[in-house]
Amino acid sequence: MDRKWFGLIVVVGLLAGSVFGADLKLDEKAAVGGEWGYRPEDGDASAVNPPSFSWRPVKGMVWEVQCARDAGFADVVYRVEKVEFNVHCPPRVFEPGAYYWRYRGADSQGQVTNWSIARKFSIGADAVKMPMPVREELLGRIPKSHPRLFVRPENVGKLRAAATGPMKKEFAELVRQCDRLMANPVSTVEPATYPKDIVRNSDPWREIWWGNREKVIRTLNGAATLGFTRLIGGKEQYGQEARRILLECATWDPKGSTGYRYNDEAGMPYNYYFSRTYSFINDLLSEQEKDLCRKVMKIRGDEMYAHLCPGHLWRPYGSHQNRAWHFLGEVGLAFLGEVEGADDWVWFAMNVFFNAYPVWSDDDGGWHEGTSYWASYQNRFTWWADVMREAMGIDAYHKPYYSQAGYYAMYLMPPGKVGGGFGDLTAARTAKSNVPLMSDFAAQAGNGHWQWYVEQLGGPTQAGGYIGFVRGQLPKVEPVSPKDLPASRLFAGTGQAYLNTSIMDASDSVQVVFKSSPFGTQSHGYEASNSFLLWGYGQRLLIRSGYRDSYGSDHHKGWMWSTRSVNNITVGGKGQFRRDVRAQGGITDFVTTPAIDIVSGEAGGAYEDGILERFTRSIVFVKPDLVIVYDRLAARQDTTFEYWLHAINRFDVADQRDITVRKDDAGCAITFLTPAALSFTQTDQYDPNPRPRIKLREWHLTASTAEKSREMQFAALYRPFKEGMRVPNEVSLEELPGGYLLTAEVGEGRVIALLPTDDAATLEAEGMETRGRIRCRVVRKGHSAEATQGQ
């Protein structure tokens, strides 16, 4: 064929492809670790009405979403086109029932992809109604004039009246803060950048990194306090001082030492405190001064937006990004209609809130990253809850998570508790340290149980400053005792169970915390799945060990992220994947009764090199004086096993049936029933130790098997006690075909438990029968109680 004609045919073919549509194919790969995933998943029951939809993004696409009553989409009941993000929350509620959803994309030429697979979901009659307003309506709710953050222009008069009436005392405190700021003006000298030769994460680096953050907060939050106080009736000179600070900080390099990408810990507070001040004192600024502020925040806002959007909607698990998005929302609100792109910043932030937040949580109120990061991040989120409610009429506490969030603290850290469970920076936390956030949650959600909690711990803590003043307008919440609630609770989505004898007072209670998490060891919730902790009578008895001397230090990575640092099991010296979503576990059973709790988790797939086929750990808590920990492990080859325990003080080891650890006036007696011939070592050194400035040392006990095998069962008893209590010691473990019969003395009674080794075998003994499930009976003073896995 002549080349000229061949070339013409090729060109015509290409043109035909563009005219009649290319064969665009959706990328429908399954979500992997770190990705938000397809939501609702096939078979999901949505807790909200309408559900939020999420799918894998493709660059350059806009989207169409359809919902139908039938899998063939003959009865389409909802359809939306030109969706810019890979998430969507409809603006109206659906009728309860079953639905199917699908999506497809269109490129810039208008060519469409194939439809995605159809996924079925359901909406119950009790689902929370929380539609997301369309963009124009949502942005239209925001005031056109200032202030816009925390207070609307039409509500300023109400705050002024409160300042001279019921909140006169709180206003006087604001005035005192302002007078101190006037007497000792904050420095507006731009913070220094890092020296060229500084080592990242070194102590000198951290001093600058965190020091610049603190300087920004001191300077610009001072300005916001001055501006707000003047707004609600304070001296005019407060506003002028806020104006001076704002304009001098506006001269700082937006991509320098306080730039978001250079140091986000300084950049984030700069952006939201600057925006608050700008909105509070807007009437004091000339057009030229406003223009200066707008130019600065255009650069800073664009930098945040480019970093977060749209990637955060599909990969939302970045720690810092989980507060950056709503700080960007504050910037967008303050500069809406004044800075190009500010409307996009607000719309993006609201899409995060409705469709991809919160992420380290479940609808039960659990939190993966631990109480320290929970308190830190959720405290900041409560600011956004205030802002959304006032500026846009959106109540965050309608979300299932926020309607349950306070129960996380109540069950993990009852009044009197010391130690915040799993997660970074939790060891020294006390229940009282939860009061500031729980006060906000109780007030904003109107939850009486949470109000009871804070009053048991000395009463609510006001947020203070201008935020506390605004919250003073919320209705008073009456406390409601949780005495009728179950003492133990499962937070299934985060894979944690809190087994308590009581949530009324930790000083006279025993608690077991168990983790087997679908989040794995990601982020600040790094502890291995199937780990447990034990508290008794106000004391930390069996702990997670180590001290975060610096995030990502050798000790933090090498010890604390290791399975060796928790009450868990290593296999031939190997543990679970470190700080990795692949280290997934899951709670497979949870039963709670007044007398007995049973929880089980599976974490065999969490180990490095795929060394385990199975690791099922079950905990039977016979309240309050006996904890049975029963482990079933199956390896892919013969290996040894190492059982790790950790405590504040040294373990007293006579033999494997006679181990004791004490902390002040409480202690725990430990008995390893099987396997036999365990060898024990203990040390107060870590591997590696923290930096020399950290003097903390804890004790680590390792029980190792003598011979290699492919299967192993550990059965261990833990008897928490208070000084002066008699600790029963009679116990026997009898091997039966397909399992064990365990009998043990407890206070004023006896416990009988059937522990299976073969899921298909039926165990019968002492008038009990079970197949593949743990069954336990306790008899005290002629009264008995039973519990069985899966009941």
C-alpha angles and dihedrals in degrees: 000000000000111000091229092058092043090053091049091051090051092050093047090049092052091048091049089052091054093044100043097034134272121248096262113184127197119237100232100167113152116262116263133200114312094022123112093224138205111321131225090030117215107285096015123148106216117226090200131055114247101025121227112246123216132177141165111290125233119196115248096018133122118198146229121203127193132187123194140175091232135049091238093056094232089133104048109181099174132029133168130177137196095031105172099202130053089246132067138180113192120236094231138051123252129227111260114265144072124323143171125219135195139166142200136188136232126203128219090274092056095252113146132216128225117279116267122244113283117253123200123222138163137216120208126214089248096054113127112257107231114146119175115236116237116261098261094048094045095049090042091063091064115096116256092216132047146307099050104154117082092341135046121222092249091054097053090090091057090054091048090053090050090051091061095035133030094358098043091121093052091047090052089056090052088052091051090052090051093048090053090051090050092049093047107027116207119248116256095190108131112253118251125259122233117282112250095246098046118125113234113244092013117132093256090050092050091050090060095037095053095030091060090051092053092048092052092050093046092049105040099031085052088055092048091051091051092047095048094046092052089048093059097044108297126133119298090233089065089063093047091052090049088051091052093051093046095051094045091050088049088068093062116109104266090212096038131086093327097040116128096237094039095052114352092186087066097030098056098054090042090057100047099037090047089051093049092050091047091053096044095052099030093124090058095057125091119226089254091053092046089051091054091052092047093052092050094048093045088063094042095043093048090051092054093043093051090051096047107031126111100344096066091064092064100028102034100153099094107122102221093037088062090074098028093070095062092042086057087051090057091051090049093050093049094050101033110141091009104069123044109247097022090113089056090051092054094044091049092049091051091049088054091050096048099037113023110023142131098020107172091059149064135225088262091067099256124146125208102200097060136253097291096056090036090058094043098047099036092048088059091045090057086066089059090046088057091047095048093047094051101036101036109013094244116144111208091195092070087074111099092236094052092047088060104027098105093059089070091069095038094056099036097040112025116184110296095025122142116199127044101226125237123356140063118314096004105115097089098037118120130201088251090061087067093059098092094055094037089052089056093044092049093049097043096043096035091228115164096198091057090046089053089052095055092044091053087056098053102288136289120321113222115228088234128211122048093325091056090048092053091048090053086078092065118105118266114260120219116222120246120197115235091213091118094051121096112267093228130050141186122220094195102181093056093038099237130128125191113204113193138172086210140354092202099079127003094196090072097034143081122225136189119194117198129187129193104150137190085206089066116202097320125148118333094346091073102146117118121260118259090035120138139194130205129209125179132184095341096316134109103236105166112021146178105251141222138054125252099233090172130348109267094008120148091261094045093050099032100043113013095045089049125095086232091071096065138054095275145100132271122199117222086338093306125118140183125302109284120242089341136131088224090072090081127160133167139206107245101179136021126175125169128187131158090260107029136028124191125189129172133187136187120215105153093121093052096077127102118257091014089272095156132059092186142012111171115174119187126186122199113192113196099191124269110347113033133055118183116197112192121184130190116190131179119187128195091236139011111293145146125257130218122202113204128203128176134198141165092243134039119282116241103222119188094157136321092283094047115053125139135183125185138194116186108302096349134069148162130233112211129200126184105204097177145057101035127223097035115171120220135210130169137185141170092219126097126218098255107011120224122258115297093256089067110081098177116125126180131181125256122196120194123193111194130192117242100222136031120255140158096231129043138174124196119195114184132170124212119193112189114201143174122230109278095025120123109242112211114224107181111116139146135186116201120190114228131180102282098007150346138294111217121192123180138172116240132177108303092348155026138272126214120190133178111211115189125216093178119051091204098049125093116228120205127181141129091013093304129112132190140161118214093333135097113248124189136186129186123194119193124172091340095310119110138193132186138197132183130191112262096014 
